[in-house]
Amino acid sequence: MRILITGANGLLGHKLVQLLAGKREVTTIATARKKPGDLPSRIQFAELDITNKTQTLQVVAENKPDVVIHAAAMTQVDQCETERERCWQANVTGVANIIDACTQTASHLVHVSTDFIFDGTYGPLDETAIPNPVNFYGESKLAGEKLIQESSIGWAILRTVLVYGVTPDMSRSNIVLWVKKSLEDGKRINVVNDQWRTPTLAEDLAMGCYLAASQKAKGIYHISGSEMMTPYDIAIATANFFNLNASLITSANSSTFTQPAKRPPKTGFIVTKAQRELGYKPHTFTEGLSVLASQISN
């Protein structure tokens, strides 16, 4: 099987490359705007900017993948709110280009989406929940989903929640790494206690993408952890796991933060469909921290 990955420089892209490097039956083509520094020798690379339609069509046509795992996106929620044109180019125009490329090569598409397409009035959510985004990032990701659902290609949409993990070259942090570093530096941090998520280990999301790709799964799947936690819960659990000073963490209401983009209060996913149909098995949050800790020590 030939699998092409977009966004190979991101956290998910990195984990996908590492996972697929160990799959001898898979030929993997990693793509990104620039080549990752630690690309395994058996992984091929092609430069790709998904917002460039000509380049997207060319790269996919040259590599003829059986499956495209589309992990490239603009995910900085506040930046998406303030830089709407750039966000739309990445999350909607980019998806349209990928669809056109998959159409010409008859490639199956596994597309990564988000819990932020929901308004957060209740959770956890299954795949039948009705989207109603409260910020522009969510709007752009929902628009991308709709383009895929209206297309003639084979597709699976994998929605996920609050991904955490570590890579050798972390250009962006995530909640676990931010809490860990802040407490190691002796900084006091305020963490929201009135939003609920099911935090997702990056390795679990990568495995979910691989399971969907290898089976050419069709439809929508919710891929995340299975434990509902507030960011404050996550911070306390992280502090306790790494034996850091939890008294530096203050519980705070989200109304005390001023951010350009509104956040849905309560999302989180029910992952039973993915478990049943794909064989997806998420780590517990504590197990996820163990995975992360072993990678940091190495």
C-alpha positions as CSV (number, residue, x, y, z in Angstrom):
1,M,0.0,0.0,0.0
2,R,1.2,3.5,-0.9
3,I,0.3,6.2,1.7
4,L,0.9,9.9,1.2
5,I,0.9,12.1,4.3
6,T,0.4,15.9,4.3
7,G,1.7,18.0,7.1
8,A,4.6,15.7,7.9
9,N,6.3,18.4,10.0
10,G,3.4,18.7,12.5
11,L,3.0,16.6,15.7
12,L,0.6,14.2,14.1
13,G,2.6,14.1,10.8
14,H,5.7,13.2,12.8
15,K,4.0,10.4,14.7
16,L,2.5,9.0,11.4
17,V,5.9,9.0,9.8
18,Q,7.4,7.1,12.7
19,L,4.6,4.6,12.8
20,L,4.6,4.0,9.0
21,A,8.4,3.7,8.9
22,G,7.9,0.4,10.8
23,K,5.3,-1.0,8.4
24,R,7.2,-2.9,5.8
25,E,4.0,-3.4,3.7
26,V,3.6,0.4,3.3
27,T,5.4,2.7,1.0
28,T,5.2,6.1,2.7
29,I,5.5,9.5,1.0
30,A,5.8,12.3,3.6
31,T,5.0,15.8,2.3
32,A,5.4,19.3,3.9
33,R,6.6,22.7,2.9
34,K,10.1,21.7,4.2
35,K,11.7,18.4,4.8
36,P,11.6,17.1,8.4
37,G,15.0,16.9,10.0
38,D,14.7,13.4,11.3
39,L,13.0,11.6,8.4
40,P,13.6,7.8,8.5
41,S,15.7,6.6,5.5
42,R,12.9,4.4,4.1
43,I,10.4,7.3,4.0
44,Q,10.2,9.2,0.7
45,F,9.7,13.0,0.8
46,A,8.1,15.5,-1.6
47,E,7.8,19.2,-1.0
48,L,4.1,20.3,-0.9
49,D,2.2,23.4,-0.1
50,I,-1.5,22.3,-0.1
51,T,-2.7,25.8,-0.9
52,N,-0.9,25.5,-4.3
53,K,-3.3,23.6,-6.5
54,T,-0.8,23.0,-9.3
55,Q,1.8,21.6,-7.0
56,T,-0.8,19.5,-5.1
57,L,-2.1,17.9,-8.3
58,Q,1.4,17.2,-9.5
59,V,2.8,15.7,-6.3
60,V,-0.2,13.4,-5.8
61,A,-0.2,12.4,-9.5
62,E,3.5,11.6,-9.5
63,N,3.2,9.4,-6.3
64,K,-0.1,7.7,-7.1
65,P,-1.0,6.9,-3.4
66,D,-3.6,4.4,-2.5
67,V,-4.5,6.6,0.4
68,V,-3.8,10.2,1.3
69,I,-3.8,11.0,5.1
70,H,-4.5,14.7,5.2
71,A,-2.9,16.0,8.4
72,A,-1.9,19.5,7.2
73,A,-4.0,22.3,8.6
74,M,-3.9,25.7,10.3
75,T,-4.8,24.8,13.9
76,Q,-3.9,27.8,16.0
77,V,-7.4,28.8,17.0
78,D,-6.8,32.5,17.9
79,Q,-4.6,33.0,14.8
80,C,-7.4,31.5,12.6
81,E,-9.8,34.1,14.2
82,T,-7.5,37.0,13.3
83,E,-6.0,35.8,10.0
84,R,-9.2,34.5,8.4
85,E,-8.0,34.5,4.8
86,R,-4.9,32.5,5.6
87,C,-7.0,30.1,7.7
88,W,-9.5,29.5,4.9
89,Q,-6.7,28.9,2.4
90,A,-5.2,26.2,4.6
91,N,-8.3,24.5,5.9
92,V,-10.7,24.9,3.0
93,T,-8.9,25.7,-0.3
94,G,-6.2,23.2,0.7
95,V,-8.9,20.5,1.2
96,A,-10.4,21.3,-2.2
97,N,-7.0,20.9,-3.8
98,I,-6.5,17.5,-2.0
99,I,-9.9,16.3,-3.1
100,D,-9.1,17.3,-6.8
101,A,-5.8,15.4,-6.5
102,C,-7.4,12.3,-5.0
103,T,-10.1,12.4,-7.7
104,Q,-7.5,12.2,-10.5
105,T,-5.6,9.3,-8.9
106,A,-8.6,7.5,-7.4
107,S,-6.9,7.8,-4.0
108,H,-8.8,7.2,-0.7
109,L,-8.8,10.2,1.6
110,V,-8.4,10.0,5.4
111,H,-9.0,13.6,6.6
112,V,-8.3,14.9,10.2
113,S,-10.8,17.2,11.7
114,T,-11.7,18.6,15.1
115,D,-14.1,18.8,18.1
116,F,-14.2,22.6,17.5
117,I,-16.9,22.1,14.8
118,F,-19.2,21.8,17.8
119,D,-20.7,24.5,20.0
120,G,-19.8,22.8,23.3
121,T,-23.3,22.8,24.8
122,Y,-22.9,19.2,25.8
123,G,-20.4,16.3,25.6
124,P,-19.0,13.8,25.1
125,L,-20.2,13.5,21.5
126,D,-20.7,10.7,19.1
127,E,-20.5,10.9,15.3
128,T,-24.2,11.8,15.0
129,A,-23.9,15.1,16.9
130,I,-24.8,18.2,14.9
131,P,-22.0,20.6,14.2
132,N,-22.4,24.3,15.1
133,P,-19.0,26.0,15.4
134,V,-18.5,29.0,17.7
135,N,-15.2,30.2,16.1
136,F,-13.7,30.7,12.7
137,Y,-11.3,27.7,13.0
138,G,-14.3,25.5,13.6
139,E,-16.1,27.1,10.7
140,S,-13.2,26.4,8.4
141,K,-12.8,22.8,9.4
142,L,-16.5,22.2,9.0
143,A,-16.4,23.7,5.5
144,G,-13.6,21.3,4.7
145,E,-15.6,18.4,6.0
146,K,-18.6,19.4,3.8
147,L,-16.4,19.6,0.7
148,I,-15.2,16.0,1.3
149,Q,-18.7,14.7,2.0
150,E,-20.0,16.3,-1.2
151,S,-17.1,14.8,-3.3
152,S,-17.1,11.6,-5.3
153,I,-14.0,10.2,-3.7
154,G,-13.7,7.5,-1.0
155,W,-13.2,9.2,2.3
156,A,-13.0,8.9,6.1
157,I,-13.1,11.9,8.4
158,L,-11.4,11.5,11.7
159,R,-12.3,14.1,14.3
160,T,-10.0,14.5,17.3
161,V,-9.6,16.5,20.5
162,L,-6.8,18.3,22.3
163,V,-3.8,16.4,21.0
164,Y,-0.7,16.1,23.1
165,G,2.7,14.6,22.6
166,V,6.4,15.3,22.0
167,T,8.7,15.4,18.9
168,P,12.4,16.1,18.7
169,D,11.7,19.5,17.1
170,M,8.6,20.9,18.8
171,S,7.9,24.2,17.0
172,R,4.6,24.4,18.9
173,S,3.8,23.3,22.4
174,N,0.7,21.6,23.7
175,I,-1.0,21.6,27.1
176,V,1.1,18.8,28.7
177,L,4.4,20.2,27.6
178,W,3.4,23.8,28.6
179,V,2.4,22.7,32.1
180,K,5.5,20.6,32.6
181,K,7.9,23.3,31.4
182,S,6.1,26.1,33.4
183,L,6.2,24.1,36.6
184,E,9.9,23.1,36.1
185,D,10.6,26.8,35.6
186,G,8.8,27.6,38.9
187,K,6.1,29.6,37.1
188,R,2.6,30.1,38.5
189,I,0.0,29.2,35.9
190,N,-3.8,29.7,35.7
191,V,-5.6,26.8,34.0
192,V,-9.3,26.7,33.1
193,N,-11.6,24.5,35.1
194,D,-14.9,25.0,33.1
195,Q,-14.1,23.4,29.8
196,W,-14.2,19.6,29.2
197,R,-12.3,17.6,26.7
198,T,-11.0,14.0,26.0
199,P,-7.3,14.6,25.6
200,T,-5.7,12.6,22.8
201,L,-2.2,11.1,22.7
202,A,-0.6,11.9,19.4
203,E,0.4,8.2,18.9
204,D,-3.2,7.2,19.4
205,L,-4.4,9.6,16.7
206,A,-1.6,8.4,14.3
207,M,-2.7,4.8,14.9
208,G,-6.4,5.8,14.3
209,C,-5.3,7.3,10.9
210,Y,-3.3,4.2,10.0
211,L,-6.2,1.9,10.9
212,A,-8.6,3.9,8.8
213,A,-6.1,4.1,5.9
214,S,-5.2,0.4,6.0
215,Q,-8.9,-0.6,5.9
216,K,-9.9,2.2,3.6
217,A,-12.6,3.0,6.1
218,K,-15.5,5.1,5.0
219,G,-17.5,7.7,7.1
220,I,-17.0,9.8,10.2
221,Y,-15.0,8.5,13.2
222,H,-14.3,10.2,16.5
223,I,-10.7,9.5,17.6
224,S,-9.5,10.7,21.0
225,G,-8.9,9.6,24.5
226,S,-11.9,8.3,26.4
227,E,-11.5,10.3,29.7
228,M,-13.4,13.6,30.2
229,M,-11.0,16.1,31.8
230,T,-10.8,19.8,32.3
231,P,-7.5,21.5,31.4
232,Y,-7.1,22.0,35.2
233,D,-7.5,18.2,35.7
234,I,-4.9,17.7,32.9
235,A,-2.5,20.1,34.6
236,I,-2.8,18.5,38.0
237,A,-2.4,15.0,36.6
238,T,0.7,16.2,34.7
239,A,2.2,17.8,37.8
240,N,1.6,14.7,39.9
241,F,3.0,12.3,37.3
242,F,6.3,14.3,36.9
243,N,6.5,15.0,40.6
244,L,6.2,18.8,40.1
245,N,4.8,21.4,42.4
246,A,1.0,21.4,41.8
247,S,0.5,24.3,44.2
248,L,1.8,26.5,41.4
249,I,-1.4,25.7,39.5
250,T,-4.5,27.9,40.0
251,S,-7.9,26.9,38.9
252,A,-9.5,29.6,36.8
253,N,-12.8,30.3,35.0
254,S,-12.5,30.8,31.3
255,S,-14.2,34.2,31.5
256,T,-11.0,35.5,33.1
257,F,-9.1,34.9,29.9
258,T,-9.4,37.3,26.9
259,Q,-8.8,35.4,23.7
260,P,-9.7,36.4,20.1
261,A,-11.6,33.1,19.5
262,K,-14.4,31.7,21.6
263,R,-13.9,28.1,22.9
264,P,-16.7,25.5,23.1
265,P,-17.2,24.8,26.8
266,K,-17.8,21.0,26.6
267,T,-16.8,18.6,23.8
268,G,-15.0,15.3,24.3
269,F,-15.7,12.3,22.2
270,I,-17.4,8.9,22.5
271,V,-15.0,6.6,20.6
272,T,-17.0,3.3,20.6
273,K,-17.6,3.4,16.8
274,A,-13.8,3.6,16.2
275,Q,-13.1,0.9,18.7
276,R,-15.8,-1.4,17.2
277,E,-15.1,-0.8,13.5
278,L,-11.4,0.1,13.3
279,G,-10.0,-1.7,16.3
280,Y,-8.9,1.6,17.9
281,K,-7.6,1.3,21.4
282,P,-6.7,4.6,23.1
283,H,-4.3,4.9,26.0
284,T,-5.5,6.2,29.4
285,F,-4.2,9.7,30.1
286,T,-1.7,8.3,32.7
287,E,-0.5,5.8,30.1
288,G,-0.1,8.6,27.6
289,L,2.0,10.6,30.1
290,S,4.2,7.4,30.5
291,V,4.7,7.3,26.7
292,L,5.6,11.0,26.6
293,A,8.0,10.7,29.6
294,S,9.9,7.8,28.0
295,Q,10.3,9.8,24.8
296,I,11.6,12.8,26.7
297,S,14.1,10.7,28.6
298,N,15.4,9.2,25.3
